[in-house]
Amino acid sequence: MAHHASRDYTKLAKTGFFLGVALFALGGLGEIVGSAAFGGLPGWEQTLLFDMEVLGIALGLFSPFLFGVVAPLVE
C-alpha cells in the first residue's frame, strides 16, 4: 500500500504567486531606479532586469494555475 505525503497546494500556489510578484517588482524598480540614478544601464543589466520581469509574470500566472488547479486534480 502506497503512502502519499500530503502537500499543501494552497501554500505552494501563494508562495509561487508572491515570488512572481516580487521578481516583477524588483525587475521593474531596478530598471527605473537604475536608469534614474546612473543615467543608463549596461546591456547585460537591462537584459537581466527584463528577464526578471518576464519570469515574474510567468511565475505569478502559472503557479496558482499549476498548484491550485492541475496538481490537486492529478493527485
C-alpha positions as CSV (number, residue, x, y, z in Angstrom):
1,M,0.0,0.0,0.0
2,A,1.5,3.3,-1.1
3,H,1.7,6.2,1.3
4,H,1.4,9.6,-0.3
5,A,2.7,12.7,1.5
6,S,0.1,15.4,1.7
7,R,1.2,18.6,0.0
8,D,-0.1,22.0,0.9
9,Y,-1.0,23.2,-2.6
10,T,-2.6,26.4,-1.3
11,K,0.7,27.4,0.3
12,L,2.7,26.5,-2.8
13,A,0.3,28.5,-5.0
14,K,0.5,31.5,-2.8
15,T,4.3,31.3,-2.4
16,G,4.8,31.0,-6.2
17,F,2.4,33.9,-6.9
18,F,4.2,36.2,-4.4
19,L,7.6,35.2,-5.6
20,G,6.4,36.1,-9.2
21,V,5.2,39.5,-7.9
22,A,8.5,40.1,-6.1
23,L,10.5,39.2,-9.2
24,F,8.4,41.5,-11.4
25,A,8.6,44.4,-8.9
26,L,12.4,44.1,-8.4
27,G,12.9,44.0,-12.2
28,G,10.7,47.0,-12.8
29,L,12.1,49.0,-9.9
30,G,15.6,48.1,-10.8
31,E,15.2,49.4,-14.3
32,I,13.5,52.7,-13.1
33,V,15.9,53.4,-10.2
34,G,19.0,52.2,-12.1
35,S,18.2,54.4,-15.1
36,A,17.4,57.4,-12.9
37,A,20.5,57.0,-10.6
38,F,23.1,56.1,-13.2
39,G,21.7,57.6,-16.4
40,G,21.7,54.3,-18.2
41,L,22.4,50.7,-17.5
42,P,24.7,48.4,-19.4
43,G,23.0,45.9,-21.8
44,W,23.5,42.9,-19.6
45,E,21.8,44.6,-16.6
46,Q,18.9,45.7,-18.7
47,T,18.5,42.1,-20.0
48,L,18.7,40.7,-16.5
49,L,16.1,43.1,-15.2
50,F,13.8,42.5,-18.2
51,D,14.1,38.7,-17.7
52,M,13.2,39.1,-14.1
53,E,10.0,40.9,-15.1
54,V,9.1,38.3,-17.7
55,L,9.8,35.4,-15.3
56,G,7.8,37.2,-12.5
57,I,4.8,37.5,-14.8
58,A,5.0,33.9,-15.9
59,L,5.5,32.6,-12.4
60,G,2.7,34.7,-11.0
61,L,0.3,33.5,-13.6
62,F,1.2,29.8,-13.9
63,S,1.9,29.0,-10.2
64,P,-1.7,29.4,-9.0
65,F,-3.0,27.5,-12.0
66,L,-0.5,24.7,-11.6
67,F,-0.7,24.3,-7.8
68,G,-4.3,25.4,-7.4
69,V,-6.0,23.5,-10.3
70,V,-3.8,21.0,-12.0
71,A,-1.8,19.3,-9.1
72,P,-4.8,18.6,-6.9
73,L,-6.7,17.1,-9.8
74,V,-3.8,14.9,-10.9
75,E,-3.2,13.6,-7.4
